[in-house]
Amino acid sequence: MRIGIIGAGAMARALGGGWAAAGHEVVIGARSRVAADELAASIGHGARGESIGAAAEFGAVVLLALPVSALDEVLGEIGGSLAGRTVIDCTNAFLPDAAAPEGVLAFVLSEDAVAARIAATVPDAHVVKAFNVCAAEVWESESRVFENSRLAVPICGDNADAVRQVAVLAEDLELQPISAGGLHRAKYLEATSVFTVGLWFAGADARAIFPPLAAAFAVAD
């Protein structure tokens, strides 16, 4: 699969490196061509650096691995190139929680629905929310099974073919894709991320608040 990655930071390295190693064609696009070339060289497996526009044109799938603050400018530049393409949004709009007690590192969202904004900005693209719950270091790690369960990737999107593409890409990273509903549900995925990451930074085990599937139950009202 041809994958264009917009950004040259930790998420671009983690996901792009895994996909290149799995045999996908990867092009890194960044404002700095030097940064794009350096990241591509470190990834290897035939990855190469290009401009942002060239990476967007190249990818049948395009990963937005950017700070949320850069999205408007970048999408204004490449939006027309994304028509008909699967666009993966792995971003998180995190800000420090100024109301947290002194000494506690916690986060809030600077906006409630980044994926929805991206979809409204590039309405002809097939936007999929995925890979936003865990830090880049988790995706880059070789560890994939925890407490006998494979690490999962919730996926939100409206286009079935695009969701299937992203599910395949998750499987290629030895992750378990989970269909989490339409793109309107991505805001809940973004909220889950800010909440659980805050728990981890506070030293709490976010996994401990959820029972395993075998022990989970509920009665419909």
C-alpha positions in Angstrom: 0.0 0.0 0.0 1.2 3.5 -0.7 1.3 5.6 2.5 2.0 9.3 2.7 2.8 10.6 6.1 2.5 14.3 6.9 4.9 15.1 9.7 8.3 14.0 10.8 7.9 13.6 14.6 7.6 10.6 16.9 4.2 9.3 15.6 5.5 9.5 12.0 8.5 7.5 13.0 6.6 4.9 15.0 3.8 4.2 12.6 5.8 4.9 9.4 8.6 2.7 10.5 6.3 -0.2 11.3 4.5 0.1 8.0 7.7 0.3 6.0 9.1 -2.7 7.8 5.8 -4.5 6.9 6.4 -3.9 3.2 4.4 -0.8 2.5 5.7 2.1 0.4 6.2 5.1 2.7 6.8 8.7 1.8 7.4 11.3 4.6 6.4 14.9 3.9 7.4 17.7 6.1 8.0 21.5 6.0 11.7 20.8 6.4 12.9 18.5 3.6 16.0 17.8 5.7 13.8 16.5 8.5 11.7 14.4 6.1 14.9 12.9 4.5 16.5 12.2 7.9 13.4 10.4 9.2 13.0 8.4 6.0 16.7 7.4 6.2 16.2 6.3 9.8 13.1 4.3 8.9 14.8 2.6 6.0 13.0 -0.1 4.0 12.8 2.2 1.0 11.1 5.1 2.8 11.9 8.5 1.3 11.4 12.1 2.1 9.4 14.6 0.0 7.5 17.8 0.4 4.1 17.8 2.2 2.3 18.1 -1.1 4.2 15.2 -2.7 3.6 12.9 0.2 -0.2 13.7 0.1 -0.2 13.1 -3.7 1.6 9.8 -3.2 -0.5 8.1 -0.6 -3.5 6.0 -1.2 -3.6 6.4 2.6 -2.4 9.6 4.2 -1.5 9.8 7.9 -1.8 13.2 9.6 0.9 13.1 12.2 0.9 16.8 13.1 0.3 19.1 16.0 -3.3 20.0 16.0 -2.3 23.7 15.7 -0.7 23.0 12.3 -3.8 21.2 10.8 -5.5 24.3 9.3 -2.5 25.5 7.5 -1.5 22.1 6.2 -5.0 21.1 5.1 -5.4 24.4 3.4 -2.3 23.5 1.4 -3.0 19.9 0.5 -6.8 19.5 1.0 -7.5 19.2 -2.7 -5.0 16.3 -3.0 -6.9 14.3 -0.4 -10.1 13.8 -2.3 -11.1 10.1 -2.4 -8.2 9.1 -0.2 -8.2 7.5 3.3 -6.9 10.1 5.8 -5.9 8.8 9.2 -6.2 11.3 12.0 -4.0 10.2 15.0 -3.9 13.7 16.6 -4.8 14.7 20.1 -5.7 18.3 21.1 -4.2 18.1 24.6 -3.6 21.0 26.9 -2.4 21.0 30.5 -5.3 21.1 33.0 -4.8 24.4 34.8 -7.4 23.3 37.4 -5.4 20.2 38.5 -4.0 20.3 42.0 -0.5 21.6 42.3 2.1 19.0 41.4 -0.4 16.9 39.4 0.1 16.6 35.6 -3.3 16.3 33.9 -4.8 17.2 30.6 -7.9 18.7 28.9 -8.9 18.9 25.3 -8.4 22.2 23.5 -11.2 21.2 21.2 -13.8 18.4 21.4 -13.8 16.9 18.0 -10.6 17.3 15.9 -11.5 14.4 13.5 -14.9 16.1 12.7 -13.1 19.4 11.9 -10.7 17.6 9.6 -13.6 15.9 7.8 -15.4 19.2 7.4 -12.3 20.8 6.1 -11.6 18.1 3.5 -15.1 16.7 2.8 -14.1 14.7 -0.2 -11.6 12.6 1.9 -12.4 9.5 3.9 -11.3 10.5 7.4 -10.6 7.8 9.9 -9.7 8.3 13.6 -7.2 5.8 14.8 -3.8 5.4 16.7 -4.6 8.3 19.0 -5.0 6.5 22.4 -1.4 5.5 22.9 1.9 7.4 22.7 4.3 6.9 19.8 6.6 5.0 22.1 3.9 2.3 22.6 3.4 1.9 18.8 7.1 1.7 18.3 7.7 -0.9 21.0 7.8 -4.6 20.1 5.4 -5.4 23.0 2.0 -6.2 21.7 0.4 -8.6 24.2 -0.5 -7.5 27.7 -2.3 -9.7 30.2 -2.9 -12.2 27.4 -4.7 -9.7 25.3 -3.4 -8.1 22.1 -3.1 -4.4 22.2 -6.1 -3.0 20.3 -6.7 0.0 18.1 -10.2 1.5 18.1 -11.1 2.9 14.7 -13.9 5.4 13.9 -14.9 6.2 10.3 -17.9 6.5 8.0 -16.4 4.9 4.8 -16.3 1.1 5.1 -13.5 0.7 2.7 -11.4 3.2 4.4 -12.0 1.6 7.8 -11.0 -1.8 6.4 -7.8 -0.2 5.0 -6.9 1.2 8.4 -7.7 -2.1 10.1 -5.3 -3.9 7.7 -2.6 -1.3 8.6 -3.3 -2.0 12.3 -2.9 -5.7 11.8 0.3 -5.2 9.9 1.7 -3.6 13.1 0.5 -6.8 15.0 -2.3 -4.8 16.6 -5.9 -5.8 17.0 -8.3 -3.4 15.1 -11.6 -2.7 16.8 -14.5 -1.0 14.9 -15.7 1.8 17.1 -18.4 3.2 15.0 -18.8 6.2 12.7 -16.7 9.3 12.7 -19.3 11.1 14.9 -18.0 8.8 17.7 -14.4 9.9 17.2 -14.9 12.7 19.8 -15.5 10.0 22.4 -12.2 8.3 21.4 -10.4 11.7 21.7 -11.9 12.2 25.2 -10.9 8.6 26.2 -7.4 9.4 25.2 -7.1 12.6 27.2 -8.6 10.9 30.2 -6.5 7.7 30.2 -3.2 9.5 29.3 -3.8 11.8 32.2 -4.2 8.8 34.5 -1.0 7.3 33.2 0.9 10.5 33.8 -0.5 10.6 37.3 0.9 7.1 37.9 -2.5 5.3 37.9 -3.1 2.1 35.9 -5.8 3.1 33.3 -6.3 -0.6 32.4 -7.4 -1.3 36.0 -10.6 0.7 35.7 -12.0 -1.7 33.0 -12.8 -5.3 33.8 -11.9 -7.9 31.2 -14.6 -8.8 28.7 -15.4 -12.0 30.5 -16.3 -10.1 33.7 -18.0 -7.1 32.0 -21.8 -7.1 32.1 -24.7 -4.7 31.9 -28.4 -4.9 31.7 -30.2 -2.8 29.1 -32.6 -0.3 30.6 
